[in-house]
Amino acid sequence: MSPARPHGEPVTLGGTTVAPGTRAIVDVPVATLYTHAVLNMPVQVVNGSRPGPTLFVSAAVHGDEINGVEIIRRLLQRKMLGRLRGTLLAVPVVNVHGFLDHSRYLPDRRDLNRSFPGSPKGSVAARLAHRFMKEVVLRSDCGIDLHTGTMHRANLPQIRASLDQPGTGELARAFGAPVILDAAMRDGSLRGNAAENGIPVLVYEAGEALRFDEFCIRAGLRGILNVMSELGMLPRSGRRRERVEPTIASASRWVRAPFSGIVRAPIELGQRVIRGQRMAVVSDPLGDREEYVLASESGIVIGRSNLPLAHEGDALFNVASFERVTEAEETVEEFAARHDPNFTSET
């Protein structure tokens, strides 16, 4: 595996050399379709005129998680990138197969985020994971990977990171999301394999698959700019004063449907719940049975199902646990007031 490049030099990626003070789009080939067409993963390389770190920002590792695609598009339009120190590797669509098919997965039905570090001779997922690691991740000093909830599930803006990894905690706090979930590594994940190579990666989770969420997009863009300022890649500004100090969740747990039926759930993302509180009602469609869904722990709702139908055991609410729940609730409200134009204190 090749080390990250020395700073302040031209960047060569996919056979294209990008001089300091310039940018270029590099089409990295990832597969040949059975139509003989070549499928490429587009990477925009923004090479600053002055030396600094190399940061990768990626989206659509799960092809149906599209909020991050829009975040990266807006990031690349920022004029302040003309003052960039170091190098930005922007990859708006990693899983090009899934993005075209509006699917989380690849044609081999594998999850790309369980396929790292991959292999040059393996399945489609393994080959794509290998190419992304080689061409992007291993050239970087750190990264931000953008995700959403899965189909019919939405996530509150949050950062998932391993805070015991050197350098990760500082970047996670600098991002400025209201919640940091100190999450263990998962086998085969991008974040886990980057960590094995000494590269800290933040995972930003916000919104729902196949939907643009303006609140989550604005918050994600601002978070990336915060991290770039923290790294010295962009000039510092008043953003530091505008950041919300995040609260750290020690764990999260899904509250599940007690039986199959119709779900009526008034609880919203970011809302505080108390252990034993009624979060939803599940009813038999014939009206013969009705049962409350109770909070198993006190905390903040950081994820929820938006589908009013559930089978027994389906995940309905993801509740994060905090040492000081009231403080976490205030942080979420402050964050929403700054980023969500539709926020009111009554919601």
N, C-alpha and C positions, 0 to 999 in steps of 0.2 A: 504494500500500500504506500502511495506517495504522500509525503508530508505536505502541509499547507505551504503555499509559495512564499518566497521572501517578499516582504512588503516593498512597495515603491517601484515595482518592475512591470513590464508588460505582462498581460494575462493571456495565456494560450489555452483555449478550451474548444474541443471538437475540431481542431485543425485551424481555428481562427484566432489570430493574435490581436488583442485589443490594447492599444497604447495608453499610457497614463493620460488622463484628461479627455478620454473619448468613451463612447459606448457602442455596443453592437449587439445585434440579435444573432444567436447561434442556434441553429437547428440540429439538435443531437439526435441521431437516428436510434430508435428503440426497437423497431420491429419491421418486418416486411409482411404485408398482408397477403392473403391468398389471391388477391387481385393483382399482385405484383407491385402494388403501390407501397412506398416507404412511409412509415409513420414516424414523425419526429416529435421530440420534446423540446419546445422553445425555451431558451434561456436568454435573458437579457443581462449582459455584462456591463456594469457601469464602473469604469476604472477611474478613480479619482486622480487628480493631478498631483496630489501629495500623498506620502505613505501613511498607512493606517491599517486597521484590521480588515479581514475579509469576512463578511457576513452573508449567509444565504438566507433567503426568505422563500418558502415554498408553500404551495396550496394544491388542493385536489389530489392529494395522495389517495384519498377516497374520491372517486370520480364524480360523485353526486354532491360533494360538499363545496359549494361554489362561492360562498361569501368571500373566501380568501382570494379568489380570482379577481374580484372587484377591488379588494383591498390593495393587491399588488398593482393593478392597473392605475389606481389613484396615486400610489407611492411613486411609480415611475414618471408620473406627470409633474411631480413637485420640482419647482425651479431650484430649490435649495440643493438638489443633488449636484448642481454645478459647482458647489463648494465642498464636495465630498472628499474626505480623507479615507484612503483605503479603497476597498472594492466591494460592491454589492452584486451578488449573484441572485437574480430574481427569476423564479420558476413558477409561473402562475398555474400551470397544469402539469403535474407530474404524471398522474395516471391518465394518459391521453385516451386509452381504450375506454375506461370507465366514463370519462368526461363526454365522449361522443355518444355513448350508450345511455347516459343519465343513470349510471350504475355505480354503486360503491366498489364493485369488484372488477376483476380483469376477466377476459374471455375464458380463462381456465378456472373461474369461480374462486380464485384465491384472493385473499386480503393482502394488498401490497404492504400494509403496515404490520404484517406478521411474516414478511418474506425477506427481511434484511438479515445479513448483508448481501444475500443473493449469490448468484453464480452466473458466469458467462455462458454456461452450457446447460442451464436448468430450464424450468418452465418459463412461460411469458413473465410471470410475476418475479421469478428469481433473476431473470435477465434484466428486467427494468430496474429492480432494486440494485443490482450490481452496477449498472450504468450510472444511476443517480448517485450512488455512493462514490464511485470513482471520479466522475466528472464534476460533481458539485460539493458533496459533503466533505470529502477528504481534502479539498482545496481551501476549506474555510476554517476560521478560528472559532466560530459559533454560528448558531442558526435559530430561526423562528419558523415553526411549522404550523400552518393555519388550518383549523378544522371547525366543523359544526357538529351538532347532534346528528343522529341517523334519521331515516325517514320517519316523519310524524313525531320526532322528538326535538325539543329545543333546549339549548344550553344558555345559561346566564354567562356573560363574558367572564372568563376565568383563565388563569395560567396554570398549567400542569407541569411540574418540574420536580427533580430530585434535589432538594435543597442541601443535601450533604455533598453534592458534587462541587468541586472547587469552581468558584466564579459564577455558579448558577443562581444562587440566592440574590446576588446584587443585581443581575440582569432581570430576574423575575420581579423584584420590587420596583426596578426602574420602569418596567413596562406600564405599570399603573392600573392594572385590572383590579376590580374590587376584591377578588378572591384569588388566593394562590392555594392550590391543592398539592400538598407535598406527596407526590404519587410515586410509587415504586415502578421500576422499569418492567416492561413486558417483553417476553421472549419474541425475537423477530421484529421488534419495532424499530423505526428510524431513530427515535430518541435513545433507545437502549444501545444500539450499535454505534451511534455517534459518541456516546459516553465511553464506550470501550476504547475508542480512539482518542479520548481526551478532549472531545468537542462538545461543549454544553449546548443543549437545544431546549428552547422553550416551546411548549405546545399551547397555542391559543385556541380555546374552545368557545364558540359563541354562535348562537342561531340554530337554524334547522336546515337539513339537506334540501337541495333544489329550490331554495328560497333566498332572495336577497333581504337582509334585515339592515336598514339604514343605521340604526342605533349600534349594532354590532360592527358594522363596517367602519363607522366613524371611530369607534373605540379602538378597533384593531389597528387602523392607520395611525392614530395618535400614539398607541403603544409602541409600534415599530419605530416611529420617529424618536420617542423617548429613549428607547434602547440604543439607537444610533448615536444620540447625543451622549448617553452614558459611556459609550465606547470611544468617544472622541471622533466619530466619523462625521458628525455634523456639529455646527456651532451651537453652543448652549444658548437658550433663550429663556423667556418667562415660563416655558412649559414646566420647569421643575416646580415652580410655585403652584401650578395648576394641577399637579398630580394628586390623586387620592392615595393615601397610604393604605396599601392592601392589608387584609387580614388573612392569616394562614389557617387553613382547615387541616386538621390532623387526619381526617378520614371522611368518607361519604358512603351513604348506604341507600339502596333503592327500596322504596315502599311499593309493595306489589298488590295486585288485585286479589281479593280473597276468593272470588269465584267469577265465572264468565258472565258478562252482561254489558249493560249500557252505563257509561261513566259520566257523572256530573261532577265537575271539579272546579270549584271557584278559586282555588289556591293558584297564585301566579308565581312566575320566576322572581327570585329575589325576596320573596316573602318569608318572614320569620314564622316558624311553627314551634309549638311546645309539645313535648312528649304526651301522647294520648289525645292530642287535638284531632278533630274531625277534618280530614283533608278532602274527602270526596265521598260520593255515594255511588255504589254499584247496584243496579237494579236489573232484575230479570225482565226481558222485553214484554212478557205477558203480565207483569205486575204482581207476580206471586211471591217474589222475594226481594228484599232490599237490605243492604248492609253498608255500614260506614267503613271507610278506609281511615285508619288512625295512624298518626305519626308515631313511629317506633322510637324516635329520638328527637330531642330539641335541636334546632339548627336553622339553616337557611336553605331554601329550595334553589338548587343550582342547575337542575335539569328536570324536565317534565314531559310526559306524553301529551301530544295535542290531539290524539285520536280518541273520540268518545266511545270507542268499542274496545273491549279487552277480554282476553281469555284468562282463565285462572292462572295466577302466577306472573302475568305480564307486568313489566316495570312501569309504574305510573309517575313517581316522584323520586328525584335524587336529592337527598338531604345531606348537606355538609355539616360536620360537627366542629364547633369552635370552643375555645376556652371561655371567651366572652361573647355570647351570642348577640347581646344588645349592641356591642361595639361593631360587630360584623353587620348588623342590620343598618346601623347609621352609615357605615361605609358604603354599602350598596345603594342607599338612598342618595347619598352625596354624589356618587358616581353617576347614577341615572340622571340626576338634576343637571349635571354638567354636559352629558353626552346625548340624552334622549329629549328631543324637542317636544315629545308628547307626554313627558313625565309630569305628574302632579303628586303632591305629598299624600293625597288620599288614596292613590293606587297601591 
